[in-house]
Amino acid sequence: MSKISVSVVGASGFAGGELLRLLLFHPHVEIKQVTSERHYGKFVHKVHPNLRKICNLKFTGIGELEECDVLFLCLPHGEAQKQIDRFTSLAQRIIDLSGDFRLNDAQSYKRWYGHPHTRPELLSEFVYGIPELYRSKMSRARFVSSAGCNATATILALYPLYKEGIAQRNSTVTEVKVGSSEGGNKVSEASHHPIRHGCVRSFKPTGHRHLAEMEQELSFGESVTIHFSATSIEMVRGVLATSHVFLNRDLQEKDIWKIYRKYYGNEPFIRIVKERDGNYRYPEPKLVTGTNYCDIGFELDAQTGRLVVMSAIDNLMKGAAGQAVQAFNIMHGFAETTALEFPGLHPI
Ligand SMILES: NC(=O)c1ccc[n+]([C@@H]2O[C@H](COP(=O)([O-])OP(=O)(O)OC[C@H]3O[C@@H](n4cnc5c(N)ncnc54)[C@H](OP(=O)(O)O)[C@@H]3O)[C@@H](O)[C@H]2O)c1
């Protein structure tokens, strides 16, 4: 079988580097070009030292991109929509990791991103990138827009509960704790080591843009409000989303088990983590580092009807590059787990 030729735009960034780590070991992929403006002409391993002796490509400029089968776009917010016509003329299929094409609705985009979308007519052509929700649409898609990392962790945790209608629609409170790589590789005062090190910093108590994705995917035709806050903690990779869900009926833990099993029992990358005892009773971001897993656990406070759901992902994997490769596999009819089998490290 001939290989699929892919190019990665914005390959010097954190998400782009992670994508290269996966694609270099994908048996059906040949990486054609990788772009960086700042590192133009340099070998990839100068920026991604983990790929030394594995990747002998050099970065090229975005203006030198040639035709290929699939373009992965790992550009900062706003860049993909600016150049989308050129990208679609170069590749039959596009997987965009930015927030540019995640929302279906141009009004919602304007509200959350603070400016009008430059190509609103294209929003409906992108399939929202969570494979567990849109596998069938994805298999026929030309364009996929990977979901936000915090949105992925939260939506996967809440989706079965909202779909089954057992959660009160407007009272779920989700708090995510996130690692520093979420912010990308650009240096800023907030990411400067003496400032960032050791912090537990509330950086978005309200108004996080990923809320738009959560409400889009959890509404099922009726309005829904998720109360969402994000906190940076001392971690490089990882998201732990803790959701407090107030149930609208009397249920027991075994009922919640049943629901999660129904939705995720056959999912290759979702694991229900809930043990009675031992160290590993609930999901932990550290244990999914480098993997494409989303671990989900829960505990019901039967006195109050509050269901606490924890979900853990690696933001650069299930929250970005891993999810994108999973979508790529589905779009091409490959086994969904291809190039994503890494089980993580323990201890780490
Ligand atoms: N980090 C995460 O956890 C995560 C998770 C999910 C989704 N995402 C999304 O994925 C995208 C990439 O994120 P990241 O964390 O990898 O960011 P990053 O580390 O800052 O990398 C950005 C990449 O885009 C390139 N770039 C920047 N401005 C450009 C421009 N004007 N024209 C062309 N290339 C440009 C950079 O290349 P140079 O070398 O030229 O600077 C770099 O390769 C973002 O949209 C982000 O929201 C990130």
The ligand as a Tripos MOL2 file, in Angstrom:
@<TRIPOS>MOLECULE
LIG
   48    52     1     0     0
SMALL
NO_CHARGES

@<TRIPOS>ATOM
      1 N1         -0.3200   23.0590   23.6830 N.am      1 LIG1
      2 C1         -1.4300   22.3540   23.8440 C.2       1 LIG1
      3 O1         -1.5990   21.6630   24.8740 O.2       1 LIG1
      4 C2         -2.5000   22.3440   22.7910 C.ar      1 LIG1
      5 C3         -3.5690   21.4460   22.9320 C.ar      1 LIG1
      6 C4         -4.5990   21.4500   21.9780 C.ar      1 LIG1
      7 C5         -4.5500   22.3480   20.9250 C.ar      1 LIG1
      8 N2         -3.5070   23.2170   20.8170 N.ar      1 LIG1
      9 C6         -3.5240   24.1700   19.7000 C.3       1 LIG1
     10 O2         -2.5420   23.7660   18.7450 O.3       1 LIG1
     11 C7         -1.9820   24.9230   18.1340 C.3       1 LIG1
     12 C8         -0.4700   24.8800   18.3590 C.3       1 LIG1
     13 O3         -0.2280   24.8940   19.7580 O.3       1 LIG1
     14 P1          1.2350   24.7380   20.3620 P.3       1 LIG1
     15 O4          1.0660   24.5820   21.8160 O.co2     1 LIG1
     16 O5          2.0060   23.7270   19.6040 O.co2     1 LIG1
     17 O6          1.8330   26.1900   20.0470 O.3       1 LIG1
     18 P2          3.3500   26.6140   19.9140 P.3       1 LIG1
     19 O7          4.2060   25.6960   20.7080 O.co2     1 LIG1
     20 O8          3.3960   28.0650   20.2160 O.co2     1 LIG1
     21 O9          3.6810   26.4130   18.3540 O.3       1 LIG1
     22 C9          3.1350   27.2350   17.3490 C.3       1 LIG1
     23 C10         3.6740   26.8420   15.9860 C.3       1 LIG1
     24 O10         3.1230   27.7250   15.0100 O.3       1 LIG1
     25 C11         4.1780   28.3880   14.2920 C.3       1 LIG1
     26 N3          3.7720   29.7840   14.0500 N.ar      1 LIG1
     27 C12         3.5220   30.7270   14.9800 C.ar      1 LIG1
     28 N4          3.0760   31.8670   14.3860 N.ar      1 LIG1
     29 C13         3.0800   31.6190   13.0570 C.ar      1 LIG1
     30 C14         2.7280   32.4060   11.9250 C.ar      1 LIG1
     31 N5          2.2800   33.6540   12.0610 N.pl3     1 LIG1
     32 N6          2.8510   31.8420   10.6980 N.ar      1 LIG1
     33 C15         3.3190   30.5680   10.5730 C.ar      1 LIG1
     34 N7          3.6800   29.7820   11.6080 N.ar      1 LIG1
     35 C16         3.5370   30.3100   12.8490 C.ar      1 LIG1
     36 C17         5.3770   28.2970   15.1960 C.3       1 LIG1
     37 O11         6.5190   28.2930   14.3550 O.3       1 LIG1
     38 P3          7.8220   29.1910   14.5890 P.3       1 LIG1
     39 O12         8.8930   28.2100   14.8820 O.co2     1 LIG1
     40 O13         7.9970   29.9040   13.3160 O.co2     1 LIG1
     41 O14         7.5140   30.1130   15.7400 O.co2     1 LIG1
     42 C18         5.1710   26.9360   15.8530 C.3       1 LIG1
     43 O15         5.6150   25.9260   14.9890 O.3       1 LIG1
     44 C19        -2.6250   26.1570   18.8170 C.3       1 LIG1
     45 O16        -3.6620   26.6520   18.0150 O.3       1 LIG1
     46 C20        -3.1620   25.5820   20.1140 C.3       1 LIG1
     47 O17        -4.2860   26.2800   20.5940 O.3       1 LIG1
     48 C21        -2.4760   23.2240   21.7210 C.ar      1 LIG1
@<TRIPOS>BOND
     1     1     2 1
     2     2     3 2
     3     2     4 1
     4     4     5 ar
     5     4    48 ar
     6     5     6 ar
     7     6     7 ar
     8     7     8 ar
     9     8     9 1
    10     8    48 ar
    11     9    10 1
    12     9    46 1
    13    10    11 1
    14    11    12 1
    15    11    44 1
    16    12    13 1
    17    13    14 1
    18    14    15 2
    19    14    16 1
    20    14    17 1
    21    17    18 1
    22    18    19 2
    23    18    20 1
    24    18    21 1
    25    21    22 1
    26    22    23 1
    27    23    24 1
    28    23    42 1
    29    24    25 1
    30    25    26 1
    31    25    36 1
    32    26    27 ar
    33    26    35 ar
    34    27    28 ar
    35    28    29 ar
    36    29    30 ar
    37    29    35 ar
    38    30    31 1
    39    30    32 ar
    40    32    33 ar
    41    33    34 ar
    42    34    35 ar
    43    36    37 1
    44    36    42 1
    45    37    38 1
    46    38    39 2
    47    38    40 1
    48    38    41 1
    49    42    43 1
    50    44    45 1
    51    44    46 1
    52    46    47 1
@<TRIPOS>SUBSTRUCTURE
     1 LIG1         1 GROUP 0 **** ****
